[in-house]
């Protein structure tokens, strides 16, 4: 199942699905508050609630051993889903997942504080900028080194689409992303995990990634040369190659675009 990153949508994975759709059953969902999915009406947009929704979604489709692919926020959701189901047969491909608190610079922390403490200012700014140029600014808030962001990719696939990204979902979920800490929990993961990072990814430093090798028993770890944070869009073929290599299991249902 394809789970998009923060400020992303299911469309982030369309280049991937176009290449593997003839071999796998692909389903991608827009998380509540992103893309075409409405916000949660009665609960906050937390990782816990997203994982609960994913669990219910997979159950409703009666998928026994789905393969799940998540990018950034989606990768974190996929890891927590694996913790809940605790099934060795389920495979998770996580691209640049966040699993412990991020180290942000002072400027980033100030804007994130402003976003969460004074959300009405943030919401007004997003409405004024029609979810486009301001979304670029907000995305950079979460990255203390903007060199890992591919602006051409970001502009083409994320900023130029008329996507009604909910301000509430954006600031509630980013507050979760920067503070998440599941290091102790993922030590007991039973599912097989494949981690993928771009070699030019700077949001998560090398020690951050290396720690994953030490705490998760059934894992593989790959760098994509020249890759940045939007790997599925920027390095599509390399991403597809890793999917085929990792999910080379007979009878596996791969859950991208619904």
Beta strands, then each sheet from edge to edge (+ up, - down):
strand 1: 2-3
strand 2: 28-29
strand 3: 66-71
strand 4: 91-95
strand 5: 192-198
strand 6: 219-224
strand 7: 253-254
sheet 1: 2+ 1+ 3+ 4+ 5+ 6+
sheet 2: 2+ 1+ 3+ 7+
end
